[in-house]
Amino acid sequence: MTSPLQQKIKITGPSIITANRTWDGAVIYRTGAKSWSDALTEAAIVRTADEARALLTEAVADDLGAIGAYLAPVEVAADGAVKPGNMREHIRLTGATIALPAQA
């Protein structure tokens, strides 16, 4: 598998860096303060390939706090509200699309 840093980065609109938290698997987002947040609204938004590459590089280096960092599209409304830019990210943000069986 090719490392995210070795792949050619293409930006077609606003994007964020997302990953999973190492200790519980929660979906998290890279912030402008070089940390992680579980709130999409706190994610650093990049608009160029160079910005994305820099943010992804620092995110991948933080392998103690997060795993599987990658670039994901977002939509930014006129009022500044941020929401997922594709179905995969919508599902990751909101959870399973089917009812899961109750665990004992």
PLY file of the C-alpha trace (Angstrom):
ply
format ascii 1.0
element vertex 104
property float x
property float y
property float z
element edge 103
property int vertex1
property int vertex2
end_header
0.00 0.00 0.00
1.27 3.47 -0.85
1.87 5.87 2.03
-0.52 8.85 2.07
2.52 11.11 1.86
3.75 9.42 -1.32
0.44 9.78 -3.13
-0.17 12.72 -5.40
-2.42 15.13 -3.52
-5.25 16.68 -5.52
-7.39 19.39 -3.96
-10.70 20.16 -5.66
-12.19 22.15 -2.80
-11.93 22.66 0.93
-10.50 19.61 2.71
-9.52 18.42 6.17
-7.28 15.75 7.65
-9.11 12.97 9.49
-7.99 9.82 11.28
-8.98 7.48 14.07
-7.89 7.95 17.68
-5.53 5.15 18.70
-6.99 4.26 22.09
-10.70 4.05 21.20
-11.01 4.29 17.41
-13.07 7.49 17.49
-13.10 9.67 14.36
-10.89 12.72 14.90
-9.83 15.78 12.90
-6.52 17.66 12.74
-6.81 21.21 14.09
-4.89 24.34 13.25
-3.30 24.12 16.72
-1.52 20.90 15.68
-3.70 18.71 17.85
-6.71 16.42 17.32
-10.39 17.05 17.99
-13.48 14.90 17.70
-15.42 17.97 16.51
-15.50 18.56 12.74
-16.05 22.27 13.41
-12.55 22.48 14.93
-10.78 20.91 11.92
-8.19 22.95 10.05
-9.45 23.50 6.50
-6.92 23.43 3.67
-7.46 24.63 0.12
-4.15 23.92 -1.63
-2.05 20.81 -2.16
0.89 22.37 -0.29
-1.27 23.15 2.76
-2.71 19.63 2.66
0.72 18.02 2.37
2.06 19.99 5.35
-0.94 19.20 7.55
-0.93 15.54 6.52
2.81 15.23 7.22
2.41 16.46 10.80
-0.72 14.32 11.31
0.99 11.12 10.14
3.95 11.87 12.42
1.57 11.84 15.41
1.19 8.06 15.35
0.73 7.88 19.13
-2.52 9.87 19.06
-3.99 8.91 15.70
-3.78 6.26 13.03
-4.73 6.20 9.36
-4.67 9.95 8.69
-5.90 11.01 5.25
-7.29 13.97 3.35
-11.08 14.27 3.14
-13.34 16.76 1.36
-15.69 19.06 3.26
-18.34 21.59 2.32
-18.20 25.05 3.86
-21.50 26.96 3.86
-21.73 30.72 3.44
-22.21 31.05 7.21
-19.01 29.06 7.84
-20.70 25.81 8.85
-18.62 22.77 7.93
-20.11 19.43 6.90
-18.74 16.26 5.29
-18.08 16.49 1.58
-18.87 12.88 0.67
-20.90 9.90 1.88
-17.95 8.12 3.53
-17.20 11.10 5.76
-20.88 11.61 6.54
-21.09 7.99 7.74
-17.89 8.33 9.78
-19.29 11.46 11.43
-22.79 10.17 12.17
-22.17 6.46 12.76
-23.55 3.26 11.32
-26.25 3.40 8.65
-28.02 0.34 10.03
-29.31 -0.56 13.46
-26.68 -2.52 15.32
-27.67 -5.39 17.64
-27.62 -4.60 21.34
-24.59 -5.91 23.17
-24.98 -7.86 26.39
0 1
1 2
2 3
3 4
4 5
5 6
6 7
7 8
8 9
9 10
10 11
11 12
12 13
13 14
14 15
15 16
16 17
17 18
18 19
19 20
20 21
21 22
22 23
23 24
24 25
25 26
26 27
27 28
28 29
29 30
30 31
31 32
32 33
33 34
34 35
35 36
36 37
37 38
38 39
39 40
40 41
41 42
42 43
43 44
44 45
45 46
46 47
47 48
48 49
49 50
50 51
51 52
52 53
53 54
54 55
55 56
56 57
57 58
58 59
59 60
60 61
61 62
62 63
63 64
64 65
65 66
66 67
67 68
68 69
69 70
70 71
71 72
72 73
73 74
74 75
75 76
76 77
77 78
78 79
79 80
80 81
81 82
82 83
83 84
84 85
85 86
86 87
87 88
88 89
89 90
90 91
91 92
92 93
93 94
94 95
95 96
96 97
97 98
98 99
99 100
100 101
101 102
102 103
